[in-house]
Amino acid sequence: MARRDLYTRLLYARRNPLWGGLAYRLLKLLGAEVPRSVEIGEGVVLEHGGFGVVIHSAARIGSRVKIYPGVTLGRADVHKPMEQSEFKSIEVGDDVVLGPGAKVLCKEGVLKVSNGTVVGANAVLLQSTKENEVWAGVPAKKVGRRD
């Protein structure tokens, strides 16, 4: 097994019933907000420590996902009180790459970032994707396919 850095260890330790709270707080102190409720698959990496990463508590992340610094997964309707929001969740599939500064924002229901999708640097993704697509821009548009 490859050596896991401190950030990755803390990312997985958040779910531990005994010291998960401490791991969550340490990760937050290091600059990554990943609530304990977030389900995370195997092999997820916070590249370069994931500084500035913010993930909504209702999000789910698949396996082998690369999350670069400055990524946000959350609600697009933050101007509304949570009780009035129609947001349910963001689901990130397997083998997804979330580029530096990428924002994945959901207004209603469940937004799905399908397996193999790449969300480019500083892109603002507001809709679900299909497998192996490449998205870029503000708002993000499909710009290609991933081989």
GUMIDO-75508 format. One record per atom (N, C-alpha, C, O): residue in one letter; x, y, z; atom name. Coordinates in steps of 0.1 Angstrom, whole numbers, padded with zeros to 4 digits. Layout:
<kekes>
KEKE  res   east  north     up  atom
KEKE    A      X      Y      Z    CA
...
</kekes>
This chain:
<kekes>
KEKE  res   east  north     up  atom
KEKE    M   0008  -0012   0000     N
KEKE    M   0000   0000   0000    CA
KEKE    M   0009   0012   0000     C
KEKE    M   0019   0013   0007     O
KEKE    A   0005   0022  -0008     N
KEKE    A   0013   0034  -0009    CA
KEKE    A   0012   0042   0004     C
KEKE    A   0002   0041   0011     O
KEKE    R   0023   0049   0007     N
KEKE    R   0023   0058   0019    CA
KEKE    R   0012   0068   0018     C
KEKE    R   0012   0075   0008     O
KEKE    R   0004   0070   0028     N
KEKE    R  -0006   0080   0028    CA
KEKE    R  -0002   0092   0036     C
KEKE    R   0004   0090   0047     O
KEKE    D  -0004   0104   0031     N
KEKE    D   0001   0115   0038    CA
KEKE    D  -0009   0118   0050     C
KEKE    D  -0019   0112   0051     O
KEKE    L  -0005   0128   0058     N
KEKE    L  -0013   0132   0070    CA
KEKE    L  -0027   0136   0066     C
KEKE    L  -0036   0132   0073     O
KEKE    Y  -0029   0143   0056     N
KEKE    Y  -0042   0148   0052    CA
KEKE    Y  -0051   0136   0048     C
KEKE    Y  -0063   0136   0052     O
KEKE    T  -0046   0127   0041     N
KEKE    T  -0054   0115   0037    CA
KEKE    T  -0057   0106   0049     C
KEKE    T  -0068   0101   0051     O
KEKE    R  -0048   0105   0058     N
KEKE    R  -0050   0097   0071    CA
KEKE    R  -0061   0104   0079     C
KEKE    R  -0070   0097   0084     O
KEKE    L  -0061   0117   0080     N
KEKE    L  -0071   0124   0087    CA
KEKE    L  -0085   0124   0080     C
KEKE    L  -0095   0123   0087     O
KEKE    L  -0084   0124   0067     N
KEKE    L  -0097   0123   0059    CA
KEKE    L  -0104   0110   0063     C
KEKE    L  -0116   0110   0065     O
KEKE    Y  -0097   0099   0064     N
KEKE    Y  -0103   0086   0067    CA
KEKE    Y  -0106   0084   0082     C
KEKE    Y  -0115   0077   0086     O
KEKE    A  -0097   0090   0090     N
KEKE    A  -0099   0089   0105    CA
KEKE    A  -0111   0096   0110     C
KEKE    A  -0116   0093   0121     O
KEKE    R  -0117   0106   0102     N
KEKE    R  -0129   0113   0106    CA
KEKE    R  -0140   0104   0110     C
KEKE    R  -0149   0108   0118     O
KEKE    R  -0141   0092   0104     N
KEKE    R  -0152   0083   0106    CA
KEKE    R  -0150   0074   0118     C
KEKE    R  -0160   0067   0122     O
KEKE    N  -0139   0074   0124     N
KEKE    N  -0136   0066   0135    CA
KEKE    N  -0144   0071   0147     C
KEKE    N  -0144   0082   0151     O
KEKE    P  -0152   0062   0154     N
KEKE    P  -0160   0066   0165    CA
KEKE    P  -0153   0071   0177     C
KEKE    P  -0158   0079   0185     O
KEKE    L  -0140   0066   0178     N
KEKE    L  -0133   0070   0190    CA
KEKE    L  -0125   0084   0188     C
KEKE    L  -0127   0092   0197     O
KEKE    W  -0118   0085   0178     N
KEKE    W  -0110   0097   0176    CA
KEKE    W  -0114   0105   0163     C
KEKE    W  -0106   0114   0159     O
KEKE    G  -0125   0102   0157     N
KEKE    G  -0130   0109   0145    CA
KEKE    G  -0132   0124   0147     C
KEKE    G  -0129   0132   0138     O
KEKE    G  -0137   0128   0158     N
KEKE    G  -0139   0142   0161    CA
KEKE    G  -0126   0150   0161     C
KEKE    G  -0125   0161   0156     O
KEKE    L  -0116   0144   0167     N
KEKE    L  -0103   0150   0168    CA
KEKE    L  -0097   0151   0153     C
KEKE    L  -0091   0161   0150     O
KEKE    A  -0098   0140   0146     N
KEKE    A  -0093   0140   0132    CA
KEKE    A  -0100   0151   0124     C
KEKE    A  -0094   0158   0116     O
KEKE    Y  -0113   0152   0125     N
KEKE    Y  -0121   0162   0118    CA
KEKE    Y  -0116   0176   0122     C
KEKE    Y  -0113   0184   0113     O
KEKE    R  -0114   0179   0134     N
KEKE    R  -0109   0192   0139    CA
KEKE    R  -0095   0195   0134     C
KEKE    R  -0092   0206   0130     O
KEKE    L  -0086   0185   0134     N
KEKE    L  -0073   0187   0129    CA
KEKE    L  -0073   0190   0114     C
KEKE    L  -0065   0199   0109     O
KEKE    L  -0081   0182   0106     N
KEKE    L  -0082   0185   0092    CA
KEKE    L  -0087   0199   0089     C
KEKE    L  -0082   0206   0080     O
KEKE    K  -0097   0203   0097     N
KEKE    K  -0102   0216   0095    CA
KEKE    K  -0092   0227   0099     C
KEKE    K  -0091   0237   0092     O
KEKE    L  -0084   0224   0109     N
KEKE    L  -0073   0234   0113    CA
KEKE    L  -0063   0235   0102     C
KEKE    L  -0057   0245   0100     O
KEKE    L  -0061   0224   0094     N
KEKE    L  -0051   0224   0083    CA
KEKE    L  -0057   0229   0070     C
KEKE    L  -0051   0230   0060     O
KEKE    G  -0070   0233   0071     N
KEKE    G  -0076   0240   0060    CA
KEKE    G  -0086   0233   0051     C
KEKE    G  -0090   0238   0040     O
KEKE    A  -0090   0221   0055     N
KEKE    A  -0100   0213   0047    CA
KEKE    A  -0112   0210   0056     C
KEKE    A  -0111   0204   0066     O
KEKE    E  -0124   0214   0051     N
KEKE    E  -0137   0212   0058    CA
KEKE    E  -0144   0200   0052     C
KEKE    E  -0150   0201   0042     O
KEKE    V  -0143   0188   0058     N
KEKE    V  -0149   0176   0054    CA
KEKE    V  -0156   0170   0066     C
KEKE    V  -0150   0163   0074     O
KEKE    P  -0169   0173   0067     N
KEKE    P  -0177   0168   0078    CA
KEKE    P  -0176   0153   0080     C
KEKE    P  -0174   0146   0070     O
KEKE    R  -0178   0148   0092     N
KEKE    R  -0177   0134   0095    CA
KEKE    R  -0188   0126   0087     C
KEKE    R  -0186   0114   0085     O
KEKE    S  -0199   0132   0084     N
KEKE    S  -0210   0125   0077    CA
KEKE    S  -0207   0122   0062     C
KEKE    S  -0214   0114   0056     O
KEKE    V  -0197   0128   0057     N
KEKE    V  -0194   0126   0042    CA
KEKE    V  -0188   0112   0040     C
KEKE    V  -0178   0108   0046     O
KEKE    E  -0195   0104   0032     N
KEKE    E  -0191   0091   0028    CA
KEKE    E  -0180   0092   0018     C
KEKE    E  -0181   0099   0008     O
KEKE    I  -0169   0085   0020     N
KEKE    I  -0157   0086   0011    CA
KEKE    I  -0152   0072   0007     C
KEKE    I  -0150   0064   0016     O
KEKE    G  -0151   0069  -0006     N
KEKE    G  -0146   0056  -0010    CA
KEKE    G  -0131   0055  -0008     C
KEKE    G  -0125   0063  -0003     O
KEKE    E  -0126   0043  -0013     N
KEKE    E  -0112   0040  -0011    CA
KEKE    E  -0103   0049  -0021     C
KEKE    E  -0108   0052  -0032     O
KEKE    G  -0091   0052  -0017     N
KEKE    G  -0082   0058  -0025    CA
KEKE    G  -0084   0073  -0029     C
KEKE    G  -0078   0078  -0038     O
KEKE    V  -0092   0080  -0021     N
KEKE    V  -0094   0094  -0023    CA
KEKE    V  -0082   0102  -0018     C
KEKE    V  -0077   0098  -0007     O
KEKE    V  -0078   0112  -0026     N
KEKE    V  -0066   0119  -0022    CA
KEKE    V  -0069   0134  -0022     C
KEKE    V  -0075   0140  -0031     O
KEKE    L  -0065   0141  -0011     N
KEKE    L  -0066   0156  -0011    CA
KEKE    L  -0052   0160  -0016     C
KEKE    L  -0042   0161  -0008     O
KEKE    E  -0051   0163  -0029     N
KEKE    E  -0039   0167  -0035    CA
KEKE    E  -0033   0180  -0028     C
KEKE    E  -0041   0189  -0025     O
KEKE    H  -0020   0180  -0026     N
KEKE    H  -0014   0192  -0020    CA
KEKE    H  -0020   0196  -0007     C
KEKE    H  -0020   0207  -0003     O
KEKE    G  -0026   0186   0000     N
KEKE    G  -0032   0188   0013    CA
KEKE    G  -0046   0193   0013     C
KEKE    G  -0053   0193   0023     O
KEKE    G  -0051   0196   0001     N
KEKE    G  -0065   0200   0000    CA
KEKE    G  -0068   0213   0007     C
KEKE    G  -0080   0215   0012     O
KEKE    F  -0059   0222   0009     N
KEKE    F  -0062   0235   0016    CA
KEKE    F  -0073   0242   0009     C
KEKE    F  -0073   0244  -0004     O
KEKE    G  -0083   0247   0016     N
KEKE    G  -0094   0254   0011    CA
KEKE    G  -0105   0246   0006     C
KEKE    G  -0115   0251   0000     O
KEKE    V  -0105   0232   0008     N
KEKE    V  -0115   0223   0004    CA
KEKE    V  -0127   0225   0013     C
KEKE    V  -0125   0224   0026     O
KEKE    V  -0139   0226   0008     N
KEKE    V  -0151   0226   0016    CA
KEKE    V  -0161   0217   0010     C
KEKE    V  -0165   0218  -0002     O
KEKE    I  -0166   0207   0017     N
KEKE    I  -0175   0197   0012    CA
KEKE    I  -0188   0197   0021     C
KEKE    I  -0187   0196   0033     O
KEKE    H  -0199   0198   0015     N
KEKE    H  -0212   0198   0022    CA
KEKE    H  -0214   0184   0029     C
KEKE    H  -0209   0174   0024     O
KEKE    S  -0220   0185   0041     N
KEKE    S  -0222   0173   0049    CA
KEKE    S  -0231   0162   0042     C
KEKE    S  -0230   0151   0046     O
KEKE    A  -0239   0166   0032     N
KEKE    A  -0247   0156   0025    CA
KEKE    A  -0240   0150   0013     C
KEKE    A  -0246   0142   0006     O
KEKE    A  -0228   0154   0010     N
KEKE    A  -0221   0149  -0002    CA
KEKE    A  -0216   0134   0000     C
KEKE    A  -0214   0130   0012     O
KEKE    R  -0214   0127  -0011     N
KEKE    R  -0209   0114  -0011    CA
KEKE    R  -0198   0114  -0022     C
KEKE    R  -0200   0119  -0033     O
KEKE    I  -0186   0108  -0018     N
KEKE    I  -0175   0108  -0028    CA
KEKE    I  -0171   0093  -0030     C
KEKE    I  -0169   0085  -0021     O
KEKE    G  -0170   0090  -0043     N
KEKE    G  -0166   0076  -0047    CA
KEKE    G  -0151   0073  -0044     C
KEKE    G  -0145   0080  -0036     O
KEKE    S  -0146   0063  -0051     N
KEKE    S  -0132   0058  -0049    CA
KEKE    S  -0123   0065  -0060     C
KEKE    S  -0127   0069  -0070     O
KEKE    R  -0110   0066  -0056     N
KEKE    R  -0099   0071  -0064    CA
KEKE    R  -0102   0085  -0069     C
KEKE    R  -0099   0088  -0081     O
KEKE    V  -0108   0093  -0061     N
KEKE    V  -0111   0107  -0065    CA
KEKE    V  -0099   0116  -0061     C
KEKE    V  -0094   0114  -0050     O
KEKE    K  -0095   0125  -0070     N
KEKE    K  -0085   0135  -0067    CA
KEKE    K  -0092   0148  -0065     C
KEKE    K  -0099   0153  -0073     O
KEKE    I  -0089   0154  -0053     N
KEKE    I  -0095   0166  -0049    CA
KEKE    I  -0084   0176  -0047     C
KEKE    I  -0076   0175  -0038     O
KEKE    Y  -0083   0187  -0055     N
KEKE    Y  -0073   0196  -0054    CA
KEKE    Y  -0077   0208  -0045     C
KEKE    Y  -0088   0209  -0042     O
KEKE    P  -0067   0216  -0041     N
KEKE    P  -0070   0228  -0032    CA
KEKE    P  -0081   0237  -0038     C
KEKE    P  -0082   0239  -0050     O
KEKE    G  -0089   0242  -0028     N
KEKE    G  -0099   0252  -0032    CA
KEKE    G  -0112   0247  -0038     C
KEKE    G  -0120   0254  -0042     O
KEKE    V  -0114   0233  -0038     N
KEKE    V  -0126   0227  -0043    CA
KEKE    V  -0137   0229  -0033     C
KEKE    V  -0135   0228  -0021     O
KEKE    T  -0149   0232  -0038     N
KEKE    T  -0161   0233  -0030    CA
KEKE    T  -0172   0224  -0036     C
KEKE    T  -0175   0225  -0048     O
KEKE    L  -0179   0216  -0027     N
KEKE    L  -0190   0209  -0031    CA
KEKE    L  -0202   0213  -0022     C
KEKE    L  -0201   0211  -0010     O
KEKE    G  -0212   0220  -0027     N
KEKE    G  -0222   0225  -0018    CA
KEKE    G  -0234   0230  -0025     C
KEKE    G  -0237   0227  -0037     O
KEKE    R  -0242   0238  -0018     N
KEKE    R  -0255   0243  -0022    CA
KEKE    R  -0253   0256  -0031     C
KEKE    R  -0244   0264  -0029     O
KEKE    A  -0261   0257  -0042     N
KEKE    A  -0261   0268  -0050    CA
KEKE    A  -0270   0279  -0045     C
KEKE    A  -0270   0290  -0050     O
KEKE    D  -0279   0275  -0036     N
KEKE    D  -0289   0285  -0031    CA
KEKE    D  -0286   0289  -0017     C
KEKE    D  -0295   0289  -0008     O
KEKE    V  -0274   0293  -0014     N
KEKE    V  -0270   0297  -0001    CA
KEKE    V  -0277   0309   0004     C
KEKE    V  -0277   0312   0016     O
KEKE    H  -0284   0316  -0005     N
KEKE    H  -0291   0328   0000    CA
KEKE    H  -0304   0325   0007     C
KEKE    H  -0310   0333   0013     O
KEKE    K  -0308   0312   0006     N
KEKE    K  -0320   0307   0013    CA
KEKE    K  -0317   0300   0026     C
KEKE    K  -0306   0294   0027     O
KEKE    P  -0326   0301   0036     N
KEKE    P  -0323   0292   0048    CA
KEKE    P  -0323   0278   0044     C
KEKE    P  -0330   0274   0035     O
KEKE    M  -0315   0270   0051     N
KEKE    M  -0314   0255   0047    CA
KEKE    M  -0328   0249   0047     C
KEKE    M  -0330   0240   0038     O
KEKE    E  -0337   0253   0055     N
KEKE    E  -0350   0246   0056    CA
KEKE    E  -0358   0249   0043     C
KEKE    E  -0367   0241   0040     O
KEKE    Q  -0355   0259   0036     N
KEKE    Q  -0362   0262   0023    CA
KEKE    Q  -0355   0257   0011     C
KEKE    Q  -0361   0258   0000     O
KEKE    S  -0343   0252   0013     N
KEKE    S  -0336   0247   0001    CA
KEKE    S  -0341   0234  -0004     C
KEKE    S  -0346   0226   0004     O
KEKE    E  -0340   0232  -0017     N
KEKE    E  -0344   0220  -0024    CA
KEKE    E  -0332   0211  -0026     C
KEKE    E  -0334   0200  -0032     O
KEKE    F  -0321   0215  -0022     N
KEKE    F  -0308   0207  -0023    CA
KEKE    F  -0309   0195  -0015     C
KEKE    F  -0314   0195  -0004     O
KEKE    K  -0305   0183  -0021     N
KEKE    K  -0305   0171  -0014    CA
KEKE    K  -0290   0166  -0012     C
KEKE    K  -0286   0163   0000     O
KEKE    S  -0282   0165  -0023     N
KEKE    S  -0269   0160  -0021    CA
KEKE    S  -0261   0162  -0034     C
KEKE    S  -0266   0166  -0045     O
KEKE    I  -0248   0160  -0033     N
KEKE    I  -0239   0159  -0044    CA
KEKE    I  -0232   0146  -0043     C
KEKE    I  -0227   0142  -0033     O
KEKE    E  -0233   0138  -0054     N
KEKE    E  -0226   0125  -0055    CA
KEKE    E  -0215   0126  -0065     C
KEKE    E  -0217   0128  -0077     O
KEKE    V  -0203   0123  -0060     N
KEKE    V  -0191   0122  -0069    CA
KEKE    V  -0188   0108  -0071     C
KEKE    V  -0186   0100  -0062     O
KEKE    G  -0187   0104  -0084     N
KEKE    G  -0185   0090  -0088    CA
KEKE    G  -0170   0086  -0086     C
KEKE    G  -0162   0094  -0080     O
KEKE    D  -0166   0075  -0091     N
KEKE    D  -0153   0069  -0090    CA
KEKE    D  -0144   0076  -0101     C
KEKE    D  -0149   0080  -0111     O
KEKE    D  -0131   0077  -0098     N
KEKE    D  -0121   0082  -0107    CA
KEKE    D  -0123   0096  -0112     C
KEKE    D  -0119   0099  -0124     O
KEKE    V  -0129   0104  -0104     N
KEKE    V  -0132   0118  -0108    CA
KEKE    V  -0120   0127  -0104     C
KEKE    V  -0113   0124  -0094     O
KEKE    V  -0117   0137  -0112     N
KEKE    V  -0107   0147  -0108    CA
KEKE    V  -0114   0160  -0107     C
KEKE    V  -0121   0165  -0116     O
KEKE    L  -0113   0166  -0095     N
KEKE    L  -0118   0179  -0092    CA
KEKE    L  -0107   0189  -0091     C
KEKE    L  -0099   0190  -0081     O
KEKE    G  -0105   0197  -0102     N
KEKE    G  -0093   0206  -0104    CA
KEKE    G  -0093   0217  -0094     C
KEKE    G  -0102   0220  -0087     O
KEKE    P  -0081   0223  -0092     N
KEKE    P  -0079   0234  -0083    CA
KEKE    P  -0090   0245  -0084     C
KEKE    P  -0092   0250  -0095     O
KEKE    G  -0096   0248  -0073     N
KEKE    G  -0106   0259  -0073    CA
KEKE    G  -0120   0255  -0079     C
KEKE    G  -0128   0264  -0080     O
KEKE    A  -0122   0243  -0083     N
KEKE    A  -0134   0239  -0089    CA
KEKE    A  -0146   0240  -0079     C
KEKE    A  -0144   0237  -0067     O
KEKE    K  -0157   0244  -0083     N
KEKE    K  -0169   0245  -0075    CA
KEKE    K  -0180   0236  -0081     C
KEKE    K  -0183   0238  -0093     O
KEKE    V  -0186   0228  -0073     N
KEKE    V  -0197   0219  -0078    CA
KEKE    V  -0209   0223  -0069     C
KEKE    V  -0209   0220  -0057     O
KEKE    L  -0219   0230  -0075     N
KEKE    L  -0230   0236  -0067    CA
KEKE    L  -0243   0231  -0072     C
KEKE    L  -0246   0231  -0084     O
KEKE    C  -0251   0226  -0063     N
KEKE    C  -0264   0220  -0066    CA
KEKE    C  -0275   0229  -0060     C
KEKE    C  -0275   0233  -0049     O
KEKE    K  -0285   0232  -0069     N
KEKE    K  -0296   0241  -0064    CA
KEKE    K  -0308   0232  -0059     C
KEKE    K  -0314   0236  -0049     O
KEKE    E  -0311   0221  -0066     N
KEKE    E  -0322   0212  -0062    CA
KEKE    E  -0319   0198  -0065     C
KEKE    E  -0312   0195  -0074     O
KEKE    G  -0324   0189  -0057     N
KEKE    G  -0322   0175  -0059    CA
KEKE    G  -0308   0170  -0056     C
KEKE    G  -0301   0175  -0047     O
KEKE    V  -0304   0161  -0065     N
KEKE    V  -0291   0155  -0064    CA
KEKE    V  -0283   0158  -0076     C
KEKE    V  -0287   0155  -0087     O
KEKE    L  -0271   0164  -0075     N
KEKE    L  -0262   0166  -0086    CA
KEKE    L  -0252   0155  -0086     C
KEKE    L  -0246   0152  -0076     O
KEKE    K  -0251   0148  -0098     N
KEKE    K  -0242   0137  -0099    CA
KEKE    K  -0230   0140  -0108     C
KEKE    K  -0232   0143  -0120     O
KEKE    V  -0218   0139  -0103     N
KEKE    V  -0206   0140  -0111    CA
KEKE    V  -0202   0125  -0114     C
KEKE    V  -0197   0118  -0105     O
KEKE    S  -0205   0121  -0126     N
KEKE    S  -0203   0107  -0130    CA
KEKE    S  -0189   0102  -0130     C
KEKE    S  -0180   0110  -0131     O
KEKE    N  -0188   0089  -0130     N
KEKE    N  -0174   0082  -0130    CA
KEKE    N  -0165   0088  -0141     C
KEKE    N  -0170   0090  -0152     O
KEKE    G  -0153   0090  -0138     N
KEKE    G  -0143   0095  -0147    CA
KEKE    G  -0144   0109  -0152     C
KEKE    G  -0136   0113  -0160     O
KEKE    T  -0153   0117  -0146     N
KEKE    T  -0154   0131  -0150    CA
KEKE    T  -0142   0139  -0145     C
KEKE    T  -0137   0137  -0134     O
KEKE    V  -0139   0149  -0153     N
KEKE    V  -0129   0159  -0149    CA
KEKE    V  -0135   0172  -0148     C
KEKE    V  -0141   0177  -0158     O
KEKE    V  -0135   0179  -0137     N
KEKE    V  -0140   0193  -0136    CA
KEKE    V  -0127   0201  -0135     C
KEKE    V  -0120   0201  -0125     O
KEKE    G  -0125   0210  -0145     N
KEKE    G  -0113   0218  -0146    CA
KEKE    G  -0111   0228  -0136     C
KEKE    G  -0120   0231  -0128     O
KEKE    A  -0099   0234  -0136     N
KEKE    A  -0095   0244  -0126    CA
KEKE    A  -0105   0256  -0127     C
KEKE    A  -0108   0261  -0137     O
KEKE    N  -0110   0260  -0115     N
KEKE    N  -0119   0272  -0113    CA
KEKE    N  -0132   0271  -0121     C
KEKE    N  -0139   0281  -0122     O
KEKE    A  -0136   0259  -0125     N
KEKE    A  -0149   0257  -0132    CA
KEKE    A  -0160   0258  -0121     C
KEKE    A  -0157   0254  -0110     O
KEKE    V  -0172   0262  -0125     N
KEKE    V  -0183   0262  -0117    CA
KEKE    V  -0194   0253  -0123     C
KEKE    V  -0201   0257  -0132     O
KEKE    L  -0194   0240  -0118     N
KEKE    L  -0203   0230  -0123    CA
KEKE    L  -0217   0231  -0116     C
KEKE    L  -0218   0230  -0104     O
KEKE    L  -0227   0233  -0124     N
KEKE    L  -0241   0235  -0119    CA
KEKE    L  -0251   0224  -0123     C
KEKE    L  -0262   0225  -0120     O
KEKE    Q  -0246   0214  -0130     N
KEKE    Q  -0254   0203  -0135    CA
KEKE    Q  -0247   0190  -0135     C
KEKE    Q  -0235   0189  -0134     O
KEKE    S  -0255   0179  -0135     N
KEKE    S  -0249   0166  -0135    CA
KEKE    S  -0242   0163  -0148     C
KEKE    S  -0244   0169  -0159     O
KEKE    T  -0232   0154  -0147     N
KEKE    T  -0224   0150  -0159    CA
KEKE    T  -0227   0136  -0163     C
KEKE    T  -0233   0128  -0155     O
KEKE    K  -0221   0132  -0174     N
KEKE    K  -0221   0118  -0178    CA
KEKE    K  -0207   0113  -0177     C
KEKE    K  -0198   0121  -0174     O
KEKE    E  -0205   0100  -0178     N
KEKE    E  -0192   0094  -0176    CA
KEKE    E  -0181   0099  -0185     C
KEKE    E  -0184   0101  -0197     O
KEKE    N  -0169   0101  -0179     N
KEKE    N  -0157   0104  -0187    CA
KEKE    N  -0158   0117  -0194     C
KEKE    N  -0151   0119  -0205     O
KEKE    E  -0166   0127  -0190     N
KEKE    E  -0166   0140  -0196    CA
KEKE    E  -0156   0149  -0190     C
KEKE    E  -0153   0148  -0178     O
KEKE    V  -0152   0159  -0197     N
KEKE    V  -0144   0170  -0192    CA
KEKE    V  -0152   0183  -0192     C
KEKE    V  -0158   0187  -0203     O
KEKE    W  -0153   0190  -0181     N
KEKE    W  -0160   0202  -0180    CA
KEKE    W  -0151   0213  -0175     C
KEKE    W  -0142   0212  -0167     O
KEKE    A  -0154   0225  -0181     N
KEKE    A  -0146   0237  -0178    CA
KEKE    A  -0154   0250  -0180     C
KEKE    A  -0164   0250  -0187     O
KEKE    G  -0150   0260  -0173     N
KEKE    G  -0156   0273  -0175    CA
KEKE    G  -0165   0277  -0164     C
KEKE    G  -0168   0270  -0154     O
KEKE    V  -0171   0290  -0166     N
KEKE    V  -0180   0295  -0156    CA
KEKE    V  -0192   0301  -0164     C
KEKE    V  -0190   0311  -0170     O
KEKE    P  -0203   0295  -0163     N
KEKE    P  -0206   0282  -0157    CA
KEKE    P  -0200   0271  -0166     C
KEKE    P  -0197   0273  -0178     O
KEKE    A  -0197   0260  -0160     N
KEKE    A  -0190   0249  -0167    CA
KEKE    A  -0198   0243  -0178     C
KEKE    A  -0211   0242  -0177     O
KEKE    K  -0191   0240  -0189     N
KEKE    K  -0197   0234  -0200    CA
KEKE    K  -0189   0222  -0204     C
KEKE    K  -0177   0221  -0201     O
KEKE    K  -0195   0212  -0210     N
KEKE    K  -0187   0200  -0215    CA
KEKE    K  -0178   0205  -0226     C
KEKE    K  -0182   0211  -0236     O
KEKE    V  -0165   0202  -0224     N
KEKE    V  -0155   0206  -0234    CA
KEKE    V  -0148   0195  -0241     C
KEKE    V  -0140   0196  -0250     O
KEKE    G  -0151   0183  -0236     N
KEKE    G  -0144   0171  -0242    CA
KEKE    G  -0147   0158  -0235     C
KEKE    G  -0156   0158  -0226     O
KEKE    R  -0140   0148  -0239     N
KEKE    R  -0141   0135  -0232    CA
KEKE    R  -0128   0131  -0227     C
KEKE    R  -0117   0134  -0233     O
KEKE    R  -0128   0123  -0217     N
KEKE    R  -0116   0118  -0211    CA
KEKE    R  -0113   0104  -0216     C
KEKE    R  -0122   0095  -0217     O
KEKE    D  -0100   0102  -0221     N
KEKE    D  -0097   0088  -0226    CA
KEKE    D  -0095   0079  -0215     C
KEKE    D  -0092   0067  -0217     O
</kekes>
